[in-house]
Amino acid sequence: MSEANKVLKLGLPKGSLQDSTLDLFAHAGFHFSVQSRSYFPSIDDDELEAILIRAQEMAHYVELGAFDVGLTGKDWIIETDADVVEVADLVYSKASMRPVRWVLAVPESSPVKSVKDLEGKHIATEVVNITKKYLESNGVKASVEFSWGATEVKPPDLADAIVEVTETGSSLRANKLRIVETILESNTKLIANRQSWEDPWKREKIESMALLLEGAINAQGKVGLKMNAPKSSLEKITSIIPALRQPTVAHLANNDWVALEVIVTEKIVRKLIPELKRAGAEGIFEYDINKLID
């Protein structure tokens, strides 16, 4: 591939995942600029071209080669039965750093207790194929209708049950719906076109992107701490630090003092720093971590 043609076509999910995806890329070192109503974000990497597209369509277009690489959910790979390379699991969502669930839900007053109770009933969902496969695996015959949106409002008048995606379940509860069963747990994946994956330059570029994105996810919720301490306090200080690994210890010009550096979960810092101070640490400072590469 000539220097002029070294461009990787990247599909980014538009919609609910857009902001969290762009934020993840920023922490990984890729900075996009998205203009209002534009589907073509600019990027500070001349080797990347990006287009925003719905996650539901991403796997299909990656399979066709319209994109070399893209981000979409495991659910949409299964739903579209796309033949793509699953490069990396990227466990993040629009509201949290955890997988989402596709659940079978019914009105709170419904007598339905399991999927078996839906024999001959009507189900509305956006994931028709996934739902049909789940019903078939449970020996249940029911009508499954594609839902164009606002799926939570359809029971009981327009559907006996729905299959809907949720992170916390709050939207379902707000619409007086009860979760019966979890059909599928899903997370975002970095996927590649099979021909692109066989191209040495593109594969290296994709693998580097995956490494940095995974590093950005690993760094979520973690911070670094640096401090100085007298050698006499070192054992006590290290005993109270729940470090990711053993803290780094370096000798200072004053042989009676050392410098320590550790990575810890952010939520414990407000308790940990006072304990470190009482144990003899000085010059303590906290810093953010964008990427943590194992």
Short mmCIF file of the C-alpha atoms (twelve columns), coordinates in Angstrom:
data_MODEL
# 
_entry.id   MODEL 
# 
loop_
_atom_site.group_PDB 
_atom_site.id 
_atom_site.type_symbol 
_atom_site.label_atom_id 
_atom_site.label_alt_id 
_atom_site.label_comp_id 
_atom_site.label_asym_id 
_atom_site.label_seq_id 
_atom_site.Cartn_x 
_atom_site.Cartn_y 
_atom_site.Cartn_z 
_atom_site.pdbx_PDB_model_num 
ATOM 1   C CA . MET A 1   0.000   0.000   0.000  1 
ATOM 2   C CA . SER A 2   1.408   3.376   -1.040 1 
ATOM 3   C CA . GLU A 3   1.838   6.188   1.470  1 
ATOM 4   C CA . ALA A 4   -0.973  8.152   -0.217 1 
ATOM 5   C CA . ASN A 5   -3.430  5.255   0.164  1 
ATOM 6   C CA . LYS A 6   -2.744  4.462   3.814  1 
ATOM 7   C CA . VAL A 7   -6.177  5.294   5.177  1 
ATOM 8   C CA . LEU A 8   -8.274  3.207   7.542  1 
ATOM 9   C CA . LYS A 9   -12.046 3.653   7.223  1 
ATOM 10  C CA . LEU A 10  -13.600 3.737   10.696 1 
ATOM 11  C CA . GLY A 11  -17.279 3.430   11.573 1 
ATOM 12  C CA . LEU A 12  -18.356 5.168   14.772 1 
ATOM 13  C CA . PRO A 13  -21.755 4.492   16.396 1 
ATOM 14  C CA . LYS A 14  -24.177 7.399   16.122 1 
ATOM 15  C CA . GLY A 15  -26.888 7.809   18.738 1 
ATOM 16  C CA . SER A 16  -26.856 6.722   22.358 1 
ATOM 17  C CA . LEU A 17  -23.251 5.460   22.242 1 
ATOM 18  C CA . GLN A 18  -21.825 8.425   20.337 1 
ATOM 19  C CA . ASP A 19  -20.715 10.651  23.212 1 
ATOM 20  C CA . SER A 20  -19.256 7.844   25.325 1 
ATOM 21  C CA . THR A 21  -17.435 6.444   22.269 1 
ATOM 22  C CA . LEU A 22  -15.867 9.786   21.349 1 
ATOM 23  C CA . ASP A 23  -14.856 10.274  24.982 1 
ATOM 24  C CA . LEU A 24  -13.246 6.820   25.019 1 
ATOM 25  C CA . PHE A 25  -11.315 7.597   21.820 1 
ATOM 26  C CA . ALA A 26  -10.158 10.914  23.302 1 
ATOM 27  C CA . HIS A 27  -8.707  9.102   26.327 1 
ATOM 28  C CA . ALA A 28  -7.060  6.673   23.907 1 
ATOM 29  C CA . GLY A 29  -5.413  9.609   22.100 1 
ATOM 30  C CA . PHE A 30  -7.735  10.009  19.084 1 
ATOM 31  C CA . HIS A 31  -9.487  13.379  19.089 1 
ATOM 32  C CA . PHE A 32  -12.561 13.806  16.890 1 
ATOM 33  C CA . SER A 33  -14.426 16.990  16.095 1 
ATOM 34  C CA . VAL A 34  -18.096 16.570  15.191 1 
ATOM 35  C CA . GLN A 35  -20.006 19.423  13.603 1 
ATOM 36  C CA . SER A 36  -23.749 19.752  14.172 1 
ATOM 37  C CA . ARG A 37  -25.751 17.542  11.785 1 
ATOM 38  C CA . SER A 38  -22.565 16.180  10.200 1 
ATOM 39  C CA . TYR A 39  -21.895 12.471  9.856  1 
ATOM 40  C CA . PHE A 40  -18.227 12.980  8.954  1 
ATOM 41  C CA . PRO A 41  -16.158 13.894  12.044 1 
ATOM 42  C CA . SER A 42  -12.652 15.249  11.561 1 
ATOM 43  C CA . ILE A 43  -9.780  13.494  13.330 1 
ATOM 44  C CA . ASP A 44  -6.230  14.443  14.269 1 
ATOM 45  C CA . ASP A 45  -4.885  11.352  12.465 1 
ATOM 46  C CA . ASP A 46  -4.331  11.571  8.698  1 
ATOM 47  C CA . GLU A 47  -4.505  7.778   8.460  1 
ATOM 48  C CA . LEU A 48  -8.111  7.638   9.671  1 
ATOM 49  C CA . GLU A 49  -11.412 8.527   7.986  1 
ATOM 50  C CA . ALA A 50  -14.517 8.268   10.137 1 
ATOM 51  C CA . ILE A 51  -18.252 8.161   9.507  1 
ATOM 52  C CA . LEU A 52  -21.015 8.145   12.111 1 
ATOM 53  C CA . ILE A 53  -23.619 5.453   11.515 1 
ATOM 54  C CA . ARG A 54  -26.185 3.627   13.626 1 
ATOM 55  C CA . ALA A 55  -24.714 0.765   15.635 1 
ATOM 56  C CA . GLN A 56  -27.531 -1.466  14.342 1 
ATOM 57  C CA . GLU A 57  -26.101 -1.219  10.812 1 
ATOM 58  C CA . MET A 58  -22.401 -1.230  11.622 1 
ATOM 59  C CA . ALA A 59  -21.626 -4.954  11.432 1 
ATOM 60  C CA . HIS A 60  -23.369 -5.233  8.057  1 
ATOM 61  C CA . TYR A 61  -21.302 -2.434  6.511  1 
ATOM 62  C CA . VAL A 62  -18.060 -3.701  8.044  1 
ATOM 63  C CA . GLU A 63  -18.784 -7.124  6.543  1 
ATOM 64  C CA . LEU A 64  -19.371 -5.526  3.124  1 
ATOM 65  C CA . GLY A 65  -16.109 -3.544  3.359  1 
ATOM 66  C CA . ALA A 66  -17.652 -0.076  3.482  1 
ATOM 67  C CA . PHE A 67  -15.636 0.230   6.714  1 
ATOM 68  C CA . ASP A 68  -12.343 -1.445  7.548  1 
ATOM 69  C CA . VAL A 69  -13.155 -1.321  11.242 1 
ATOM 70  C CA . GLY A 70  -16.045 -0.218  13.427 1 
ATOM 71  C CA . LEU A 71  -17.612 -0.302  16.861 1 
ATOM 72  C CA . THR A 72  -20.914 -1.979  17.544 1 
ATOM 73  C CA . GLY A 73  -22.561 -4.237  20.062 1 
ATOM 74  C CA . LYS A 74  -22.266 -7.999  20.240 1 
ATOM 75  C CA . ASP A 75  -26.067 -7.944  19.993 1 
ATOM 76  C CA . TRP A 76  -26.065 -6.341  16.534 1 
ATOM 77  C CA . ILE A 77  -23.418 -8.756  15.243 1 
ATOM 78  C CA . ILE A 78  -25.705 -11.613 16.262 1 
ATOM 79  C CA . GLU A 79  -28.874 -9.904  15.042 1 
ATOM 80  C CA . THR A 80  -27.483 -9.233  11.555 1 
ATOM 81  C CA . ASP A 81  -25.525 -12.524 11.434 1 
ATOM 82  C CA . ALA A 82  -22.518 -10.561 10.149 1 
ATOM 83  C CA . ASP A 83  -19.285 -12.337 9.234  1 
ATOM 84  C CA . VAL A 84  -16.651 -10.037 10.764 1 
ATOM 85  C CA . VAL A 85  -13.484 -10.303 12.833 1 
ATOM 86  C CA . GLU A 86  -14.151 -9.559  16.498 1 
ATOM 87  C CA . VAL A 87  -10.948 -7.747  17.425 1 
ATOM 88  C CA . ALA A 88  -11.576 -6.630  21.003 1 
ATOM 89  C CA . ASP A 89  -14.200 -6.458  23.731 1 
ATOM 90  C CA . LEU A 90  -14.741 -2.863  24.845 1 
ATOM 91  C CA . VAL A 91  -16.948 -3.011  27.911 1 
ATOM 92  C CA . TYR A 92  -18.550 0.417   28.103 1 
ATOM 93  C CA . SER A 93  -22.024 1.771   27.452 1 
ATOM 94  C CA . LYS A 94  -23.838 5.096   27.319 1 
ATOM 95  C CA . ALA A 95  -24.288 5.363   31.084 1 
ATOM 96  C CA . SER A 96  -21.827 2.997   32.699 1 
ATOM 97  C CA . MET A 97  -18.756 0.816   32.287 1 
ATOM 98  C CA . ARG A 98  -20.681 -2.445  32.235 1 
ATOM 99  C CA . PRO A 99  -22.491 -4.649  29.703 1 
ATOM 100 C CA . VAL A 100 -26.103 -4.039  28.713 1 
ATOM 101 C CA . ARG A 101 -28.859 -6.650  28.789 1 
ATOM 102 C CA . TRP A 102 -31.631 -7.536  26.386 1 
ATOM 103 C CA . VAL A 103 -34.503 -8.587  28.608 1 
ATOM 104 C CA . LEU A 104 -37.970 -10.032 28.215 1 
ATOM 105 C CA . ALA A 105 -40.384 -7.703  30.008 1 
ATOM 106 C CA . VAL A 106 -44.127 -7.643  30.655 1 
ATOM 107 C CA . PRO A 107 -46.546 -5.308  32.465 1 
ATOM 108 C CA . GLU A 108 -46.325 -5.512  36.258 1 
ATOM 109 C CA . SER A 109 -49.857 -6.939  36.340 1 
ATOM 110 C CA . SER A 110 -49.159 -9.644  33.733 1 
ATOM 111 C CA . PRO A 111 -49.470 -13.281 34.822 1 
ATOM 112 C CA . VAL A 112 -46.418 -14.197 32.710 1 
ATOM 113 C CA . LYS A 113 -43.681 -15.731 34.884 1 
ATOM 114 C CA . SER A 114 -41.354 -17.192 32.230 1 
ATOM 115 C CA . VAL A 115 -40.884 -17.311 28.485 1 
ATOM 116 C CA . LYS A 116 -42.936 -20.531 28.455 1 
ATOM 117 C CA . ASP A 117 -46.018 -18.470 29.319 1 
ATOM 118 C CA . LEU A 118 -45.771 -16.559 26.041 1 
ATOM 119 C CA . GLU A 119 -46.965 -19.418 23.837 1 
ATOM 120 C CA . GLY A 120 -49.212 -17.915 21.147 1 
ATOM 121 C CA . LYS A 121 -48.631 -14.366 22.435 1 
ATOM 122 C CA . HIS A 122 -47.367 -11.218 20.691 1 
ATOM 123 C CA . ILE A 123 -43.887 -9.748  21.347 1 
ATOM 124 C CA . ALA A 124 -42.513 -6.393  20.139 1 
ATOM 125 C CA . THR A 125 -38.772 -5.806  19.832 1 
ATOM 126 C CA . GLU A 126 -35.982 -4.282  17.780 1 
ATOM 127 C CA . VAL A 127 -34.007 -7.556  17.832 1 
ATOM 128 C CA . VAL A 128 -36.397 -9.812  15.950 1 
ATOM 129 C CA . ASN A 129 -33.874 -12.516 15.026 1 
ATOM 130 C CA . ILE A 130 -32.399 -12.759 18.512 1 
ATOM 131 C CA . THR A 131 -35.891 -13.020 19.999 1 
ATOM 132 C CA . LYS A 132 -37.014 -15.684 17.528 1 
ATOM 133 C CA . LYS A 133 -33.919 -17.769 18.251 1 
ATOM 134 C CA . TYR A 134 -34.530 -17.454 22.001 1 
ATOM 135 C CA . LEU A 135 -38.158 -18.537 21.637 1 
ATOM 136 C CA . GLU A 136 -37.122 -21.471 19.450 1 
ATOM 137 C CA . SER A 137 -34.479 -22.587 21.964 1 
ATOM 138 C CA . ASN A 138 -37.207 -22.666 24.622 1 
ATOM 139 C CA . GLY A 139 -39.756 -24.446 22.420 1 
ATOM 140 C CA . VAL A 140 -42.124 -21.478 22.392 1 
ATOM 141 C CA . LYS A 141 -44.139 -20.328 19.382 1 
ATOM 142 C CA . ALA A 142 -45.113 -16.664 19.509 1 
ATOM 143 C CA . SER A 143 -45.539 -13.750 17.123 1 
ATOM 144 C CA . VAL A 144 -42.531 -11.401 17.011 1 
ATOM 145 C CA . GLU A 145 -42.967 -7.923  15.541 1 
ATOM 146 C CA . PHE A 146 -40.268 -5.357  14.767 1 
ATOM 147 C CA . SER A 147 -40.591 -2.247  16.918 1 
ATOM 148 C CA . TRP A 148 -39.608 1.083   15.406 1 
ATOM 149 C CA . GLY A 149 -39.131 2.705   18.800 1 
ATOM 150 C CA . ALA A 150 -40.912 3.570   22.060 1 
ATOM 151 C CA . THR A 151 -41.089 -0.169  22.699 1 
ATOM 152 C CA . GLU A 152 -41.743 0.286   26.440 1 
ATOM 153 C CA . VAL A 153 -45.171 1.842   25.821 1 
ATOM 154 C CA . LYS A 154 -46.549 -1.042  23.724 1 
ATOM 155 C CA . PRO A 155 -47.632 -3.472  26.472 1 
ATOM 156 C CA . PRO A 156 -50.338 -4.348  27.174 1 
ATOM 157 C CA . ASP A 157 -52.406 -2.830  24.336 1 
ATOM 158 C CA . LEU A 158 -50.035 -3.369  21.397 1 
ATOM 159 C CA . ALA A 159 -48.009 -6.335  22.666 1 
ATOM 160 C CA . ASP A 160 -48.163 -8.941  25.416 1 
ATOM 161 C CA . ALA A 161 -44.423 -8.588  26.064 1 
ATOM 162 C CA . ILE A 162 -41.353 -6.816  24.769 1 
ATOM 163 C CA . VAL A 163 -37.678 -7.616  24.413 1 
ATOM 164 C CA . GLU A 164 -35.762 -4.433  25.182 1 
ATOM 165 C CA . VAL A 165 -32.229 -3.348  26.024 1 
ATOM 166 C CA . THR A 166 -31.466 -1.969  29.467 1 
ATOM 167 C CA . GLU A 167 -28.510 -0.931  31.605 1 
ATOM 168 C CA . THR A 168 -30.206 -0.218  34.920 1 
ATOM 169 C CA . GLY A 169 -33.842 -1.215  34.351 1 
ATOM 170 C CA . SER A 170 -35.028 2.261   35.408 1 
ATOM 171 C CA . SER A 171 -36.830 3.009   32.128 1 
ATOM 172 C CA . LEU A 172 -38.703 -0.289  32.318 1 
ATOM 173 C CA . ARG A 173 -39.748 0.361   35.903 1 
ATOM 174 C CA . ALA A 174 -40.856 3.889   34.992 1 
ATOM 175 C CA . ASN A 175 -43.179 2.350   32.410 1 
ATOM 176 C CA . LYS A 176 -44.518 -0.169  34.956 1 
ATOM 177 C CA . LEU A 177 -42.827 -3.134  33.315 1 
ATOM 178 C CA . ARG A 178 -41.337 -6.177  35.024 1 
ATOM 179 C CA . ILE A 179 -38.286 -8.105  33.785 1 
ATOM 180 C CA . VAL A 180 -39.048 -11.778 33.302 1 
ATOM 181 C CA . GLU A 181 -35.782 -13.099 31.888 1 
ATOM 182 C CA . THR A 182 -32.477 -11.916 30.458 1 
ATOM 183 C CA . ILE A 183 -32.146 -13.045 26.853 1 
ATOM 184 C CA . LEU A 184 -28.681 -11.728 26.034 1 
ATOM 185 C CA . GLU A 185 -25.880 -9.781  27.679 1 
ATOM 186 C CA . SER A 186 -24.005 -7.531  25.285 1 
ATOM 187 C CA . ASN A 187 -21.076 -5.133  25.184 1 
ATOM 188 C CA . THR A 188 -19.401 -3.008  22.543 1 
ATOM 189 C CA . LYS A 189 -16.890 -4.722  20.280 1 
ATOM 190 C CA . LEU A 190 -14.246 -3.462  17.901 1 
ATOM 191 C CA . ILE A 191 -14.823 -5.387  14.679 1 
ATOM 192 C CA . ALA A 192 -12.940 -5.554  11.393 1 
ATOM 193 C CA . ASN A 193 -13.650 -6.489  7.811  1 
ATOM 194 C CA . ARG A 194 -12.023 -9.851  7.028  1 
ATOM 195 C CA . GLN A 195 -10.135 -8.587  3.964  1 
ATOM 196 C CA . SER A 196 -8.920  -5.522  5.850  1 
ATOM 197 C CA . TRP A 197 -7.719  -7.796  8.655  1 
ATOM 198 C CA . GLU A 198 -5.531  -9.667  6.174  1 
ATOM 199 C CA . ASP A 199 -3.839  -6.437  5.033  1 
ATOM 200 C CA . PRO A 200 -0.627  -6.081  7.131  1 
ATOM 201 C CA . TRP A 201 -0.737  -2.276  7.425  1 
ATOM 202 C CA . LYS A 202 -4.447  -2.146  8.272  1 
ATOM 203 C CA . ARG A 203 -4.164  -4.997  10.757 1 
ATOM 204 C CA . GLU A 204 -1.308  -3.286  12.593 1 
ATOM 205 C CA . LYS A 205 -3.277  -0.017  12.673 1 
ATOM 206 C CA . ILE A 206 -6.384  -1.796  13.984 1 
ATOM 207 C CA . GLU A 207 -4.422  -3.728  16.619 1 
ATOM 208 C CA . SER A 208 -2.746  -0.515  17.800 1 
ATOM 209 C CA . MET A 209 -6.154  1.157   18.063 1 
ATOM 210 C CA . ALA A 210 -7.514  -1.794  20.038 1 
ATOM 211 C CA . LEU A 211 -4.549  -1.674  22.453 1 
ATOM 212 C CA . LEU A 212 -5.076  2.029   23.143 1 
ATOM 213 C CA . LEU A 213 -8.862  1.716   23.525 1 
ATOM 214 C CA . GLU A 214 -8.475  -1.190  25.946 1 
ATOM 215 C CA . GLY A 215 -5.888  0.859   27.829 1 
ATOM 216 C CA . ALA A 216 -8.348  3.753   28.104 1 
ATOM 217 C CA . ILE A 217 -11.010 1.423   29.497 1 
ATOM 218 C CA . ASN A 218 -8.540  -0.127  31.967 1 
ATOM 219 C CA . ALA A 219 -7.725  3.362   33.248 1 
ATOM 220 C CA . GLN A 220 -11.351 4.251   33.978 1 
ATOM 221 C CA . GLY A 221 -11.850 4.845   37.680 1 
ATOM 222 C CA . LYS A 222 -8.134  4.733   38.487 1 
ATOM 223 C CA . VAL A 223 -5.673  7.470   39.438 1 
ATOM 224 C CA . GLY A 224 -1.976  7.703   40.168 1 
ATOM 225 C CA . LEU A 225 -0.486  8.830   43.479 1 
ATOM 226 C CA . LYS A 226 3.047   10.101  44.036 1 
ATOM 227 C CA . MET A 227 4.600   10.914  47.391 1 
ATOM 228 C CA . ASN A 228 7.827   11.143  49.366 1 
ATOM 229 C CA . ALA A 229 8.405   9.337   52.650 1 
ATOM 230 C CA . PRO A 230 11.168  8.643   55.166 1 
ATOM 231 C CA . LYS A 231 12.590  5.135   54.861 1 
ATOM 232 C CA . SER A 232 11.560  4.507   58.433 1 
ATOM 233 C CA . SER A 233 7.891   4.822   57.398 1 
ATOM 234 C CA . LEU A 234 8.150   2.795   54.194 1 
ATOM 235 C CA . GLU A 235 6.901   -0.519  55.571 1 
ATOM 236 C CA . LYS A 236 3.903   1.104   57.253 1 
ATOM 237 C CA . ILE A 237 2.996   3.103   54.131 1 
ATOM 238 C CA . THR A 238 3.234   0.142   51.748 1 
ATOM 239 C CA . SER A 239 1.067   -1.934  54.074 1 
ATOM 240 C CA . ILE A 240 -1.897  0.446   53.689 1 
ATOM 241 C CA . ILE A 241 -1.662  0.948   49.912 1 
ATOM 242 C CA . PRO A 242 -4.016  -1.353  47.945 1 
ATOM 243 C CA . ALA A 243 -1.944  -0.861  44.802 1 
ATOM 244 C CA . LEU A 244 -2.678  -2.326  41.397 1 
ATOM 245 C CA . ARG A 245 0.749   -3.868  41.726 1 
ATOM 246 C CA . GLN A 246 3.557   -3.324  44.208 1 
ATOM 247 C CA . PRO A 247 4.316   0.407   44.458 1 
ATOM 248 C CA . THR A 248 7.336   1.797   42.651 1 
ATOM 249 C CA . VAL A 249 9.965   2.951   45.140 1 
ATOM 250 C CA . ALA A 250 12.901  5.178   44.166 1 
ATOM 251 C CA . HIS A 251 15.718  6.513   46.321 1 
ATOM 252 C CA . LEU A 252 16.096  10.278  46.690 1 
ATOM 253 C CA . ALA A 253 19.273  12.354  47.015 1 
ATOM 254 C CA . ASN A 254 18.702  12.239  50.757 1 
ATOM 255 C CA . ASN A 255 19.400  8.596   51.533 1 
ATOM 256 C CA . ASP A 256 16.926  8.671   54.403 1 
ATOM 257 C CA . TRP A 257 13.994  9.358   52.038 1 
ATOM 258 C CA . VAL A 258 12.299  7.547   49.141 1 
ATOM 259 C CA . ALA A 259 9.740   8.436   46.473 1 
ATOM 260 C CA . LEU A 260 6.711   6.177   45.942 1 
ATOM 261 C CA . GLU A 261 4.319   5.919   43.007 1 
ATOM 262 C CA . VAL A 262 1.174   3.768   42.856 1 
ATOM 263 C CA . ILE A 263 -2.025  3.306   40.854 1 
ATOM 264 C CA . VAL A 264 -5.223  2.935   42.874 1 
ATOM 265 C CA . THR A 265 -8.980  3.067   42.335 1 
ATOM 266 C CA . GLU A 266 -10.204 6.650   42.578 1 
ATOM 267 C CA . LYS A 267 -13.036 5.920   44.998 1 
ATOM 268 C CA . ILE A 268 -10.622 5.030   47.839 1 
ATOM 269 C CA . VAL A 269 -8.413  8.111   47.507 1 
ATOM 270 C CA . ARG A 270 -10.349 10.344  49.899 1 
ATOM 271 C CA . LYS A 271 -9.778  7.788   52.655 1 
ATOM 272 C CA . LEU A 272 -6.286  6.732   51.579 1 
ATOM 273 C CA . ILE A 273 -4.541  10.126  51.379 1 
ATOM 274 C CA . PRO A 274 -5.184  11.061  55.040 1 
ATOM 275 C CA . GLU A 275 -3.953  7.602   56.073 1 
ATOM 276 C CA . LEU A 276 -0.785  8.053   54.008 1 
ATOM 277 C CA . LYS A 277 -0.193  11.453  55.583 1 
ATOM 278 C CA . ARG A 278 -0.611  10.057  59.083 1 
ATOM 279 C CA . ALA A 279 1.800   7.219   58.210 1 
ATOM 280 C CA . GLY A 280 4.534   9.719   57.338 1 
ATOM 281 C CA . ALA A 281 4.106   10.458  53.595 1 
ATOM 282 C CA . GLU A 282 4.708   13.999  52.361 1 
ATOM 283 C CA . GLY A 283 4.324   15.858  49.063 1 
ATOM 284 C CA . ILE A 284 1.400   13.644  48.085 1 
ATOM 285 C CA . PHE A 285 -0.238  14.437  44.746 1 
ATOM 286 C CA . GLU A 286 -2.849  12.748  42.618 1 
ATOM 287 C CA . TYR A 287 -2.952  12.637  38.813 1 
ATOM 288 C CA . ASP A 288 -5.379  11.351  36.203 1 
ATOM 289 C CA . ILE A 289 -4.614  8.328   34.031 1 
ATOM 290 C CA . ASN A 290 -5.819  8.215   30.429 1 
ATOM 291 C CA . LYS A 291 -4.470  4.790   29.519 1 
ATOM 292 C CA . LEU A 292 -3.350  1.757   31.496 1 
ATOM 293 C CA . ILE A 293 -1.685  -0.894  29.327 1 
ATOM 294 C CA . ASP A 294 -1.247  -4.317  30.887 1 
# 
